[in-house]
Amino acid sequence: TLTRMPNLKRFRTHRRSPQAAGRRATAIETHAKQLAVIDATDDTFADEVLSSHSGSGQPLAALMHLRVNGTLGKIPLSADALDAALPAAATIALSGVELWFEKPEAALFRELHAVRRLELHGVRCPQGMP
């Protein structure tokens, strides 16, 4: 269904399987270039989208609001996801999330030029903070 929504601006997901998250992330990357809001609760969807854009070297230019909420446990954000460029992101809210940094010089996302609000609640870094 995402293939028929090229102008999709907001995407909210709640408790989906990792396989479904991967399929949706691929569809978003291919068809919804203007995605401005990602709101993921108990889902790995945000990790999939951020990782795919990090790997391609292309920023999520339209993404203004990112919310990842783990209510059932810790939702992982991989090193690739944390390396994504978010130049338009004004709000980033992470709650119940595990951040997996691979390098000591790693940062929490790149190109955070527009951030006005950063919320971190129950965030854990199993490998330590960079």
N, C-alpha and C positions, 0 to 999 in steps of 0.2 A: 504493500500500500504506500510506502514511502516514495516509491518511484513515481507516483502520481502527485507528489507534493513538493515541487521544486522551490516553492516560496515559504516553506515551513520555517517559522521563527522560534517557536518554543516546543521543547520536547521534555515530557515528564515520564519517568518510568519507575516502576515499583515492583520489586521482587520477581525478577525474571531469571531464567537459567543462563549460565555463562554462554552456552551455544547461541541462544536467542540474542544475547547482548552483542556478540560478534557479528551476527547477521544484520542487526539493526545499525550497528556502527558503520559497517560497510555501506549500507544503503544511505545513511546520513551523509557520509563522506562523498558519495557519488552523486546524490540527488538534491540534498538540502544545503546548498552552499551558503545560505544566509541565516543559518541557525544562530540565534542570539541568546537563547536560554537553554541550559541543560540542568535538569533537576532529577537526580537519580537517588532513590532510596533503596537500600539493600539490593543493589544491582551493580554489576561490573561494567555497565554501559559507558560511564564516563571514562574509565580507564581505557576501554577499547577505542573510543573516539580520539582521546588525547594522544594515545600511543600511535595511532595510525597517522595523525597529523605531524607528530614529532618525527616519525620515521621518514615521512615524505619531505620534510623540511619546509612545509607550507604552514604558516600560522593559521589559527582559527580566527580569521580577521573580523568576523561579525559577532563572535561570542562575547556578550556583555555580562552575563551572569552564570556562574558555575556553582552548583550546590550538590554536594555528595554527602549523603547521610546514611550511616550504618546504624540501624537500630537493633538488629539481631546479632551483631558482632562487628568485627572490624572489616571494613571493605578495603581491599588493597588498591593503592595507586602505585603502579610500577615506575621504575626509573625512566622508562621511555615516556610515560604519561607526564611525569614531573618535569620533563625537558621540553614540553610543548610551549610554543610561543602564543601568548594571549594578549596581543596589543590593545584590544578594545575592552578587556574585562574590567568592569567597574566594581563588581562584587564577586568575591570568592568565599564560599562558606563550606568548610570541611568539618564533619562531625562523625565520630566513630570510624575513623579512617586510619589505615596503616600506610605510612610513606616509606617507600623502598628506594632509598638513595644508593647509587652504586659507587659514586666517587666522592671523596671528601670535599671537592670544590663544587659539587652540585648545588643547585638552587631550587627553590620552590617556583617552578615555571620560569619562562623567559619572557622578555619584552613586556613587562607589566607596567606599561606607560599610563594607563587610565585607572588603576586601582584606587578606589575611594574607601572600600570596606573589605577587611579581611577578618574572617571569623574562624577560629580554630578551637574546637571542643572535643575532648577525648581523642586527640590525635596522638598516635604512637609511631615512633621510628625505631623498629626492631634492630636496625644496624647502627643506631646513633644518629644524631643530627650532624649535618656537614658543617 
